[in-house]
Amino acid sequence: MPDSPSSNVSSSSPFTRALIAGAIAGTTVDLSLYPIDTLKTRLQSSSGFYTSGGFRGVYAGVGSAIIGSAPGAALFFVTYEEIKSQLRLFARARGNDGSSKGWAEPMEHMLAASMGEIAACAVRVPTEVVKQRAQAAQHPSSMAALNFILAQRSVIGVPGVWREMYRGWGITVMREVPFTAIQFPLWEGMKSWRRRKLGQSQVSAVESGLFGSIAGAVAAGLTTPLDVLKTRMMLAKERQAAVPLFMQIWKDSGPRAFIAGIGPRVMWISAGGAVFLGTYQWVYNSMIGFPT
């Protein structure tokens, strides 16, 4: 008797589940919360909020988000789940029964999430460069921002275009790694606590979303200064190093500049954590046959 569709889905590999669930979650969160991201970018722009567009055209640059969301999130979760699995196998090979104690489990999640973010930045950084220039009203659309960068090939060459597309790579990684090192151990820890309390193998999508919201809000607030620096680097008309730019912002605007947009950022990522990790859990649970 042939397998039913549901049995085929539930028997899919962890790689496939992470790929599909991550892609759906990334697209869902980026599109649903895009206007808040735009307002945050404009608040952090050196040109000022209203000069960068104010409350007008909050979906400017959404094209690049649509293209980059699914592959970026999928790449993150595939890397995250695979490294987490390999770390657990390594622990068992060394005699650990798999029930990580103390700091071992959070450290696994920190390392796996950090590597996942580094991998995802291969897609995320060029997407962010194009998206934020459209959001800050430097160009009327994502396509116009991309064409402007590509048109510089005759002057700066292909390597120069490549560097322009990946402007802010270093500071983005510096922002994302601490962010995920805070968010994912918190999220996984709350899920583990809930599973133990209920005696279940998984949590529901609603519970995962709630835990993701709390973890995201904490991580967002703590990493706002790095986000401000990253945004300024990506919006600058010329390439700038992180340390001189940091010193210039401090000199011109003082320390308060480094918490610019913290309200929208915490609100956006808190809501985003709920949608992103709630959607991920919903798809993942559906694929393994666990009640969503």
C-alpha positions in Angstrom: 0.0 0.0 0.0 1.5 3.4 -1.0 2.4 5.9 1.7 -0.1 8.7 2.4 1.0 12.3 1.7 1.1 13.0 5.4 3.4 10.0 6.1 5.7 11.2 3.3 5.8 14.7 4.9 6.4 13.4 8.5 9.2 11.2 7.3 11.0 14.1 5.5 14.6 14.7 6.5 15.6 17.3 9.1 17.3 19.2 6.3 14.1 19.4 4.3 12.0 20.4 7.3 14.5 23.2 8.2 14.7 24.4 4.6 11.0 24.6 4.0 10.0 25.9 7.4 12.8 28.5 7.4 11.9 29.8 3.9 8.2 30.1 4.8 8.9 31.8 8.2 11.4 34.3 6.7 9.1 35.4 3.9 6.1 35.7 6.3 7.9 37.8 8.9 9.7 40.1 6.4 6.6 41.0 4.4 4.2 41.3 7.4 6.5 43.6 9.4 8.2 45.5 6.6 6.7 49.0 7.3 8.2 48.9 10.9 11.6 48.0 9.5 11.4 51.0 7.1 10.5 53.4 9.9 13.5 52.1 12.0 15.9 52.5 9.0 14.7 56.1 8.5 15.1 57.0 12.2 18.7 55.7 12.1 19.6 57.5 8.9 22.0 60.4 9.2 19.8 62.4 6.8 17.0 62.5 9.4 13.6 60.8 9.6 11.5 63.1 7.4 14.3 63.7 4.8 14.6 60.0 4.4 10.8 59.7 3.7 9.1 59.9 7.1 5.9 57.9 7.1 5.6 58.0 3.3 6.2 54.9 1.1 6.8 52.5 3.9 7.0 49.6 1.4 9.9 51.2 -0.5 12.5 48.5 -1.3 10.2 45.6 -0.5 11.2 43.9 -3.8 14.7 43.0 -2.4 13.1 41.7 0.8 10.8 39.4 -1.2 13.7 38.0 -3.2 16.1 37.6 -0.2 13.8 36.5 2.6 13.2 32.9 1.8 16.8 31.8 0.9 18.3 33.8 3.7 16.1 32.3 6.4 16.3 28.8 4.9 20.1 29.0 4.8 20.1 30.1 8.5 17.9 27.2 9.7 19.5 24.5 7.6 22.9 25.6 9.1 21.5 26.0 12.6 19.8 22.6 12.8 22.7 20.8 11.1 25.4 22.2 13.4 23.2 21.7 16.5 22.8 18.1 15.5 26.5 17.6 14.9 27.4 19.1 18.2 25.0 16.7 20.0 26.5 13.7 18.1 30.0 15.0 19.1 28.9 15.2 22.8 27.5 11.7 22.7 30.7 10.4 21.1 32.6 11.8 24.1 30.4 9.9 26.5 27.7 12.5 27.1 24.2 10.9 27.2 22.8 13.8 25.2 21.1 15.4 28.1 23.2 18.6 28.2 23.6 20.1 31.6 24.6 23.6 32.8 26.1 25.8 30.1 26.6 23.0 27.5 23.2 23.3 25.8 23.1 27.1 25.6 26.6 27.1 24.2 25.5 24.6 21.5 22.7 26.9 20.6 25.0 30.0 20.6 27.5 28.4 18.3 24.9 26.9 16.0 22.9 30.1 15.7 26.1 32.2 15.2 27.2 30.0 12.3 23.7 30.1 10.9 23.8 33.9 10.9 27.2 34.0 9.2 25.9 31.7 6.4 22.6 33.7 6.1 24.5 37.0 5.7 25.7 35.8 2.3 22.2 36.5 1.2 21.1 39.0 3.7 23.8 41.7 3.3 23.3 42.5 -0.4 19.6 42.4 0.2 19.9 44.8 3.1 22.2 47.2 1.1 19.6 47.5 -1.7 16.6 47.5 0.6 17.8 50.2 3.0 18.9 52.6 0.2 15.3 52.4 -1.1 13.8 52.7 2.4 15.9 55.9 3.0 14.6 57.5 -0.2 18.1 57.4 -1.8 16.4 55.6 -4.7 12.8 55.2 -5.7 12.9 51.4 -5.7 15.0 48.3 -5.0 15.6 47.9 -8.7 16.8 51.5 -9.0 19.2 51.0 -6.1 20.5 47.8 -7.6 20.9 49.4 -11.0 22.8 52.3 -9.5 25.3 49.9 -7.9 25.7 47.8 -11.0 26.2 50.9 -13.2 29.4 51.7 -11.3 31.1 48.7 -12.8 32.8 50.8 -15.5 34.4 52.9 -12.8 35.2 50.5 -9.9 35.1 47.2 -11.8 33.4 43.9 -10.8 35.4 43.6 -7.6 34.3 47.1 -6.6 30.7 46.3 -7.3 31.0 43.1 -5.3 32.4 45.1 -2.3 29.6 47.7 -2.7 27.0 44.9 -2.6 28.6 43.5 0.6 29.2 46.9 2.2 28.7 46.5 6.0 29.3 42.7 5.9 31.6 42.9 8.9 29.4 45.1 11.1 26.3 43.1 10.1 28.0 39.9 11.2 29.1 41.7 14.4 25.5 42.6 15.0 23.8 39.3 14.1 26.2 37.0 16.0 25.6 38.7 19.4 21.9 39.0 18.6 21.5 35.3 17.9 23.8 34.4 20.7 21.3 36.0 23.0 18.0 35.2 21.2 18.3 31.5 20.4 19.6 30.2 23.7 16.7 32.1 25.4 14.2 30.7 22.9 15.5 27.2 23.1 15.7 27.4 26.9 12.1 28.5 27.2 11.0 25.8 24.8 12.9 23.2 26.8 11.4 24.3 30.0 7.9 24.1 28.5 8.5 20.6 27.0 9.7 19.3 30.4 6.7 20.9 32.1 4.2 19.3 29.7 6.1 16.1 29.1 6.0 16.6 25.3 8.5 16.4 22.5 7.6 19.7 20.9 5.9 23.0 21.9 3.0 24.5 20.0 3.4 27.3 17.4 1.7 29.8 19.7 4.1 28.9 22.6 7.1 29.1 20.3 6.0 32.5 19.0 5.6 33.8 22.5 9.0 32.7 23.5 10.5 34.0 20.3 8.9 37.4 21.0 10.4 37.6 24.5 13.9 36.5 23.4 13.8 38.8 20.3 12.9 41.9 22.4 15.8 41.3 24.8 18.3 40.7 22.0 17.1 43.6 20.0 17.4 46.1 22.8 20.9 45.0 23.7 22.2 45.1 20.1 20.7 48.4 18.9 24.0 50.3 19.0 25.5 47.8 16.5 22.4 48.1 14.4 22.7 51.9 14.2 26.4 51.6 13.1 25.4 49.0 10.5 22.7 51.2 9.1 24.9 54.2 8.9 27.6 52.2 7.0 25.2 50.9 4.5 23.6 54.3 3.8 26.9 56.2 3.5 27.7 57.5 0.0 31.2 56.2 0.4 32.7 53.2 2.1 33.7 53.9 5.7 35.4 51.7 8.3 33.5 50.9 11.4 35.7 52.4 14.1 36.2 55.9 12.4 32.4 56.0 11.7 31.7 55.1 15.3 33.9 57.9 16.5 32.3 60.4 14.1 28.8 59.5 15.2 29.8 59.9 18.8 31.4 63.3 18.1 28.5 64.6 16.0 25.5 63.3 17.9 26.7 61.9 21.2 25.8 58.5 22.8 22.1 58.9 22.3 22.6 58.4 18.6 23.4 54.7 19.3 19.9 54.0 20.7 18.1 55.8 17.8 15.2 53.6 16.6 15.4 51.4 19.6 11.6 51.6 20.1 10.7 50.5 16.6 13.5 48.0 16.5 12.4 46.3 19.8 8.8 46.4 18.7 9.6 45.1 15.2 11.9 42.3 16.3 9.6 41.3 19.2 6.7 41.0 16.8 9.0 39.5 14.3 10.3 36.9 16.7 6.7 35.8 17.4 5.8 35.6 13.7 9.2 34.1 12.6 9.6 31.5 15.2 5.9 30.8 15.6 5.6 30.2 11.8 8.7 28.1 11.8 7.4 25.9 14.6 4.0 25.7 12.9 5.4 24.4 9.6 7.9 22.2 11.4 5.2 20.6 13.6 3.0 20.1 10.6 5.7 18.3 8.7 6.4 15.8 11.6 2.7 15.3 12.4 2.8 17.1 15.7 -0.3 19.2 16.7 0.4 22.8 15.7 
